[in-house]
Amino acid sequence: MQTPCRKTPGWELNPEPSCCKATVLTTLKITNGSVTPIATITPINAITPLRPSEPASVCSFHSASPENVKEVNLLKESIAWPETPSVPPGFSLNDTSDPAHSTFTILPRRGGGSWHVGDQLEVLIKVSDFRGRPRKSGGDLLYARLQNRAVFAGVAGKVFDHRNGSYTAVFSLLWEGDAKVEVTLVHPGEAVTVLERLTKEQPDRIYFESIFRSGSIKESTECNVCLKAPKQKLCNYTDLDTGEPWFCYKPKKLNCDTRMTHSKGGFRQRIKPVEEQLFKSGVNMKVSIPGSGPSNISGKNENMKTGPAGYYYQGVWRTLDGTTVRQFNNATAISQCLKGKALHLYGDSTIRQWFEYLTSTTPDLKMFDLKSPKQTGPFMALDFKNNILVTFRCHGAPIRFGNLLISQMRYIASELKGLVGGTNTVVVIGIWSHFSTFPVEVYIRRLLSIRTAVRQLLTRHPGTLVIIRTANPKALSLYETLTNSDWFSIQRDKILRAIFKGMNVKLVDAWEMCLAHHLPHSLHPQPPIIKNMIDVVLSHTCPLETIK
């Protein structure tokens, strides 16, 4: 039985608004004096607290160092999801949330009168099942955003779960003119129940392999963060520097020190056929909710405020944290900003995408051939004329790449400890997607080690610029959902923000930059979004006050 989240009514489900899924439109006319509403919405998310699984004989997915236990517990509590409905063996899809029978309504402006730029717009969402009956519980995963395609404007909304089948989406009105409300049901609460169970019962559903080789003898065995086997049957590759655990089954003929490569092994799908109904595109997964007429909401909601990271206008991302985002529209502008600098990119393929963008848009930035695989790297690019160095290195295991040489597999924390920083050094970190199938403790442990290394780097070289990329929503198939659902990403995104909060680092809010944009969600966002992300990175690298 799941433990309800102990929160007050109106508790914020996804405090960091999500990005880009669904399509239901509601229009608002925002002028200096008035706004004409038209709306459409789709359902929200639900999360259940993680519970430790039975420990393995040698290792555990849930291990945490004694000094970090309190912080780990607080982080886990911060992502606790409202109680979600159970999924008994004979459950019926008809009893679950149906976006087609659900509605949303734009509520009248508080205090009456016409809408103005700067106002908070509230939208009431009421979720019903496939029989048209109002839901009595919360826990659905919903996205909401405002759009104006004519001026390429958009902003993410924040969704609050009242835990009774109703939700409130709150938006900041940030531009004059029309605005369309879009609300999307990403997952019904029952789907979240299944995803939470998978994490608890099947943390190894994505597994990895390593090849061992000595002379003409070659063997392959399974590897993971934790393997349930006696110590004598395992090769222990726990990193001595960071303490990050990693194990492989011992090969039959070779020694543990003959390990050559790391790669994703495969995926074990152990979901019941009837449960697959909860993850149907076009039915109940990332489907928009239609709007209805005016309505009032009962209950306390005076604390429901939204503070978006930024918004799009004329297709350009504008942050709301005081940063002026400059436009780097050509190779000359990019080269001028990076002149004399070293830019080091660490992370997964969403960070590799930034490296690829820079090398493809800046002709003088030439790839230096390191004979590295295209997927895994490492990569290096040089501009000798402008004295620019750009590098990319993927993060260490778990990582779902293929045929990564063990000699090239490094942990980000270890790389940072050996880095010489300074005022001409920029470090970018993005790590999230490959941790989605594991209990959150695995991700927390990794981020805590990176945070320690970042602190040490900034102590050694205070002028170093460190930029953190958040997670982003993506397109979902059944496989993607079971291994990389946005529900998993939301948890990790919130943890990342909490761990680096208060540190002297900059954030690229990829989550909101995707959710607020009209383009479809994708693990690897489309070029217009990437261009805006790079503009944010370069604006932190070359802020206006430093331009002579």
Number of C-alpha atoms within 10 A of each C-alpha: 7 15 14 15 19 12 13 10 14 20 21 22 27 25 18 22 28 29 28 28 33 27 23 21 23 26 21 25 19 22 16 13 12 16 22 16 21 20 25 26 36 38 38 32 28 28 28 22 18 20 16 15 15 11 13 14 12 15 19 19 23 18 14 17 10 8 8 12 12 11 14 21 12 10 20 17 14 15 23 20 29 28 24 28 22 15 16 9 9 8 13 13 18 12 16 24 30 28 30 19 17 28 25 30 27 27 17 17 15 12 6 7 11 17 24 21 17 12 15 18 23 24 28 24 32 23 32 23 21 17 13 15 16 18 19 13 18 26 30 33 28 34 31 35 36 31 26 21 16 11 14 14 24 32 34 35 34 27 36 26 28 23 24 15 21 26 28 27 31 23 26 22 21 21 21 18 20 22 29 23 34 30 37 28 31 29 32 30 29 25 33 27 20 21 23 24 15 21 23 19 16 18 19 21 18 21 18 24 20 25 19 22 20 14 6 5 9 15 16 19 16 20 27 23 22 21 22 16 13 12 14 10 14 18 18 19 16 13 13 8 11 18 13 17 20 18 19 23 23 22 22 10 12 15 13 17 11 15 24 18 19 27 22 21 18 13 14 11 13 11 12 10 8 12 18 13 16 22 22 15 15 11 15 25 28 29 27 30 30 25 26 18 12 13 14 10 15 6 8 11 14 7 9 17 20 20 17 21 21 19 25 24 19 12 17 19 27 19 18 12 10 7 13 16 21 19 17 19 11 10 17 14 14 19 22 13 19 23 17 16 19 20 20 20 24 27 23 24 23 20 21 24 15 19 21 12 15 18 18 14 14 16 13 18 23 17 16 11 10 11 9 14 13 9 14 23 19 20 22 20 21 18 19 13 11 16 14 22 20 22 20 24 24 28 24 22 22 22 22 21 18 16 17 24 18 15 9 17 19 16 22 25 23 16 14 20 17 10 14 11 20 17 13 16 21 23 20 22 20 23 27 21 24 21 23 24 23 23 24 23 21 21 19 22 20 20 20 19 18 23 17 14 20 23 17 14 22 18 11 15 16 14 15 21 21 23 21 21 24 23 27 27 27 24 18 23 15 16 12 13 19 26 24 23 24 27 23 25 22 26 21 23 24 18 21 24 16 12 17 18 12 8 12 14 17 17 19 22 22 24 24 27 30 29 28 28 27 24 15 17 20 15 16 17 21 13 11 12 20 19 20 23 22 19 20 27 24 20 18 21 21 17 16 13 7 7 7 4
